[in-house]
C-alpha cells in the first residue's frame, strides 16, 4: 500500500487487475485487518492538511457555488483529508464516525468526476452501495441538490418500496445509483440495470453491510463493475471480511481517518441501571418523559412495537422503527422523531444505522446489545457533531455479568446504581435534556394550498439534511 501522500493520475490506460475475492484464500489476503487498522490510526494521528475551503481541495467552481448557496462553506475534517485524493482519482479508504460529513467526502468527488455528460439508459456511471434504505434515502437527499447543479441525475433503489418508479428512472437514464445490495441485484437480474459503465463505485458503512450478511452480494456487484474504475470505501471497522474487500478491490488507496473505529465514548456519560424486570417499563417511561429526545434500543421488532405502546399508555408518546415496517411507516416514524413529535423513538439494531438525527442527547439500552460493537453503534446515535450525550443501560440480575464484560470490551466504565421507579438517579435523567420544540410550519391562512404546505415541510427537512451531510 503506497503512502497516502502519493497520488496516481486520475485515469490510466491500463486497467487495474483486482483478484477475485472468492478465489483468494483468507490466509493469503494481505494486509490483515490489524495492519489496515494501524494505517488508519496513523492517518488519524497525522496533522490536518492545510485545506480550508472546497476550492482549495480541488472541487470545481460550480459545486463550490452550489455548496455556498446551501450555507456549506468549509469542509469538515474527513472532507478536508479525503477530497484532494478522491478528486484526483485515487482509491480512498476512509474511517469517520457517523455525522462527520463522509457523505460529501465521497459524494462531491463522484459528482465532479461524472459531470459533463449524461449516462445511457440503464447504464449508470456512479454507484453508491449502502446497507439500509434509510441511509440510501439520506445520501440521495444530501446529493440530489448538488447533482442538479452539474446536471446529473440520481436515483435511490432499495427494498420495501414499489419497483415502478425505480424501473422508470433507470429506463430514462440516471448517472448515479444509490442502492442497497439486494434490490440492485434484483434490478440487474430483471435487465433493468447494468454496471458495465460504472467508473466510480462507493461502499458506505461497509462494516454494517458485513454485519447484515451483505458481503456476498457486495462482491457480486463489485465484480460487475469495470476493474479500471475508482473505489471509495468508508467503514468504521475492517473486520468481518471488510479487509478482504479493501485488499481485493482497492488499488493503492489513500488512507484517511479522523476518529478511532469506536464511537466517541469520551463525549458520553455512561450509566448502568441495575433493576428488576418488572420495573423496566416504569423506569423507562419515567426517563423518556424528559424534555429532550430519547432513543431507546430493544432487540426485536415485536419488542419495539410492544414498548412503544407501553410508553404511550404511560403517557409518553413514542414511535417504533424496525425492519418489519413498510418504508412509508419507517419514514414517518423517523421524520416525526426528527421533527420532535414524538420525542421518543424505540428502535431495533437493524434500524440503528439509518437513524441520523442531531440533538439526540440520551440513548437507552432497554435490552442489552449483542456485543460491545453493537453497544458502540447504538450509543453513537448521541454525542454527534461535538455535542455531549448520555447513555444508560438497563441490567437485570441475570444479565449483570454479561453486560459488565460488554462494557469492558467497549472500554467504558459506567456509573452504576441499583434503581427503581422514583429513584434519585432515575429522576435526574428524567429532568435532563434541552427541551425539544416540535418543528411546525408557520401559521398560514386556512385556505393555504396543500402543495404549499408540503413545500414548506420539505424545505425544513432539507435544511436538517444539509447540516448533517
N, C-alpha and C positions, 0 to 999 in steps of 0.2 A: 504494500500500500504506500503510495507516494506521500510526500509531505503535503499537508493541507495548503501550503502556501504556493505550491507549484501548480500551474494551470496548463491544461492542454487546449488546443483550439476548439472553438465551439462546434465545429463539424470536421469530419475526416472522411476521406475517400475509402479508407479501409475499414470494413465492418469489424467491430469488436467481437471476439469469439467468447461466448459465455458457455460454460459447461452446463449440461442438463442436470439439474439437482437430483433427479431420481436415479441418475447413472453414476453418481459420486458417493461412495461410502461415507457415512457420517464421520468416521475417524480420519478420513483423508481431507476433509474440508478445513482450510486454513483461511484466515486466522480464527482462533477459537473465540467463544463469547467473551472470555476474560480478557483476551488481547484487544478485542474491539472496545470493550468497556474501558480499558486503560487508555486507549486512544481518545475516547470521548471524555474521560476525566481530564486528560491533558489538554484537550481542546477547551474544556470549560474553564481551566485554570489560566489559559492564555489571556494576555491583555486584550481588552476590547479593541477592535480595529477603528481607525480614525474615519468612520463613516457616519456622518451626522445628518445626511439627507438622502432621499431616494435617488436624486440626481447623481450624487457622489457614488452611489452603489452601482451606477451604470444603467438605471432604468430609463427607458425612452421618455421624452418630454410629455407625450400625450398621456401616459399613465401617471406621471408625476402630477400633471394638472388635474387628472381625474381624481386622484387621491386628495389633493388640496381642496377640491370642491366638496369633498365629504369630510373635511376637517382633519384629515390624516396627513401630517406634515413631516414627521420624523419617524424613522424606523425603530422598532423595538429591537432588543438585543439580538435575538436569534435572526431577525431580518438583516441587521447590520452585518452580521457574521456570514450568513449563508448567501445573501443576494449576489454579491460580486462573483462568486464562483458559479452559482447557478445560472446567472445571466450570461456568463462566459461560455456556458455549455457543459460544464463539468458535472459528473455524477456527484450527488451530495448525500452523505449520511448525517442525519441530524437528530439531536436529542434536545427536547424542550418540553417543559411542563405545559399542561392544559392552560389555555388562556394567555400564552406567552406571545402569540402572534404568528405561529407557524403556518396558518392558512395563507397569509400573504407571503410568507417566506418561500412557499412553493408555488403559489398561485400567480404571483407577479412575474417570475421568470417564465412560467408556462405561457402566459398571455403575451409577453414580449417576444418570445420565440415564434409563436404561431401567428402573430399579427401580420397583415399584409396580403393575405389571400384566404379564400373560403375553402372548406373541406367538401369533398364529394358526398352525395347522399350515402348514408350507411357506412361511411369511412371516416370516423373522427381522427384527428391528428394528435389530440391530447387525451390522456386517460388518468383519472384520479380514483384509486381504489380506497374505500373506507369500510369500516366494519359494520356500521349501523345506518339505518335510514335517517335517523335524526341528524347524524353527522353529515350525511350526504346533502340533506336539505340546508344545513348550516353553511357548508362550504359553498354550495351553489348560490345561496343568498348573499354571501360575502363577495363572491367573484363576479356575479352577473352584472352589476352596475359598471364595474371596471372593464368587463368584456365588451359591454355596449360601446365604451369609449374607443375601442380599437376594432369595432365591427366584427366581433366574434360571437358565436352562438354556443350556449351551454345548455345541457340537459342533465338532470339528476334521475337516475334509474335505480329502483330498489324494490324489494318485495313488499307485499302487503298493500299495493296500490294497483289500480287498473292498468292494463297494458296499453290501452288505446292511445293515450297522449304520448307515452314513451315511444311507441311504434311510429306514430305520426311525426314526431320530432326527428327521429332518426331517418325516416324516409325523406323529409325535407332537407336534411343535412345539418349536422352540428359539428362544431370544431372541438369541443371538449365534452367528454362524458364523465360524469362523477357518479360512481356506481358502487353498490355492494356486490361482492363477487357472484353470489348465486343468481341474482336476477340478470346480471350481464351475461353469464354463461347461457342462461335460458334464451336471451335475445339473440345471442350468436348462433345457438343451435336452431333457432327459428329462421335464420338467414336475414335477420333484421339489422345486424351489425357485424362489421369486420374490423379487426385491429391491425390489419396489414399496412395501414398508413400512419400508425401512431409513431410520432417522433419524440414525445415526452410522456413518460409514464411515472406516476407518483403513487407511493404507498404511504398513506397517512394512518398513524396508530397501528403500525404493523404488529406490535405485541398483542393488541387486543384482538386482531384478526387471528393470531395464533391461539389465544385463549378460547376463542369461539370455534376453533377447529376449521378455519377457512384456508389454511395454508395450501392444501392440495388444490383448491380452486384458484388461489392466487398464482401458484406455479403454472397451472394450465394457461391462465390468462397471459402471464408474462412470456410463456413460450410462444404465444400467438403474436407477440409484439416484435417487430423487426429488431435484430440484435444490435444495430448501429445507432439506436436512439439514446436519449438521455434518461437517466433514472434518478429520482429524488425519493429517498426513503426516510421517514421520520418515525421514531419509536422511542418509548420510554425505557424499554429494556431490550436486550438482544438474545434472550434465552428462548426456549420452546421452539426452536427452529428459525427464529428471525435471523440469527447469524448466518445460516445457510443461504437465506435469500440474499444477504449482503454479499457473501462470497461468490454466489453463482451469477448474480445479475448486475452488480455494481462494478464498474471498471475504474480502478484507481480513484476512489471517491475522495472528495474533500470532506473532512470530518469537522463538524461544528456542534457545540453544545453550550448551553447557558445555565444548566441546572443538573444536579445529580439525577439518577434514574428514579429515585424515590420522590414522593410528594414532598412539598416544603414543610416538613413536620415541625421545624423550628418556629414557624409562624402560627402554629396551632396550640391551643391549650387542650390537653387530653385528659379525660376523666373516665374512671371506671366505676360504675354504679353496681354494687352487688345487691341483689334484691330477689324476692320470691317471685315465682312465675305468676302468681295470682295478682301481683301488684304492678306488673309491667304496663298494662294498658292505662291504668290510672296515673302512673308516673309519667308515661309518655304524653298523655293528654294535658297534664299539668304543665309540662315543659313546653309542649307545642303551642300552648295558648299564648306564648310570649309574643311581643310586638314585632320581632324580626322574622325573616324567612327561616324555616326549618326543613331540612331534607332528611327523611327517615328511610333507612335501608332494612329490607327484610329479605328472606331467602327465596320465597316462592311467590308466583303471581297470585295464587289464592290467598296467601298471607297478606299481600299488598292490598287486595280488594277488601279483605276482612278488616284489616287495621284501619283503612280509610273510613269504612263505615262505622267502626267502633269510635274513632275520634269524632266523627260527625255527631254521633249520638251523645257524646260527652260535651258537645257544644263547640268543638273545634273543627271548622270546615277543612277538609283535606281532599286531595285528588290522588289517584293511583296511576302509576305508569309502569307497564311491563310488556313483555313480548307477546302476550295473549290478546292485546288490544288491537283494534284496527288502527291504521295510520292516522285517520282523522281524529280518533279518540285520543291517541297518544299526543298528537299535536295540540289538541285543545287543552289537555292536562298541562303540557309543558308551557304553552303560551299563557295560560291562566296563572301558573306559578311565576313566570317571568313578569307578568303584569302586576302581581301582588295580590291576586284573589283566585284561589286561596293562597295563604302564606305557607301552607304545609303540603309537601309532596311526598308520597310514600312510593318507593321505587325498589325494583329488584336489581341485582348486579348486571343482568343483561342490558338493562336500560341506562346503567350508570354513565357509560361513556358518551351517551347522547345528551347528557344534561350539562349544558354550558350556560349557566345563569350567574351573572355577577350578583354580589351582595347576599350570598348565602353564608350567613355567619354562624350557623350551627348545623352539624351533621350528627345524626343519631343512629347508632348501630343497634336497632331494636333486636335484630337477630345477629349473632356473631358472624363475621365473614368466614369464608372457607380457609383463607390463609392470609399471611401478612401482606402479600401483594394486593389482594382484594381490599384489605383494610386501607392501604395507602391510596388505592384508586378511588374508593368511596370517599375517604377523608379529603382527597384532593379537590372535591367539589366546593370546599370552603378555602379560605386564605388565598384567594385569587388576586392577581394584579397588585401584589404588595400589601394587601389587607391582612388582618389577623382573623382567626376563626376559632371556633370551639368544636371539639369532637367528644362525644360521650358514648360509651359502650355499656349496654345492659348485660349483666352477667348473672345467670342463675347459679346456684351452688354447684351443680354437676358440670358446669362449663368453666369454672374458675381456673383449673389447671391449664386447659387448652388455650384459653384467652390470654393467660399470663405468658404462655410460650409465644403466642402470636404477637403480643406487644413487644416481647424481647426481640423477636426476629425483625420486627419493623423499627427497632431501635427507638422505641417510645417508652417513656416512664410516666404513666398516667397518675393523676391524683385519685386515690381510691377512697370510697366511702360506702358504708352499708346503709342503704336508704329505704324509705317507704314513702307513700303519699304524704305530702306536707313537710317532709324533712327539709332542714335549712339549706342543704346543698341543692335540693330539687327546686326550692323556691328561688334560690339565687340564679339558677339558669332560667327559670320561668320569667324572671324580671329582666333578663339580659336582652341585648339586641337593639338596633336602631329601628324605630317604627317604620313599617313599610306602608307607603301610601299607594293604594291601587291606582294603576295608570288608567285614566279616563279621558275621553275626548272632551274638549271644551264645550260648555253649554251652547247649544245651537237652537235655532227656531224649530218648532215641531215639524215643519214641512220640509226639513232638510232631506235631500235625496239619499236613498240607500247607498248609491255609488260614492257619494261624498264621504259618508261615514266610513266605508271600507277603506277609502284612500287615506283618511286621517289615521286610522289604526295602522295601516301599512307603513306610513312614514314613521310612526312611533316605534314599531317593531324594527324597521330598518336602521334607525338610529342606534338601538341596542346592539344589533348585529355588527354595525360598523365599529363600534367601540370595542367589541370582543374579538374582531378579526385580527 
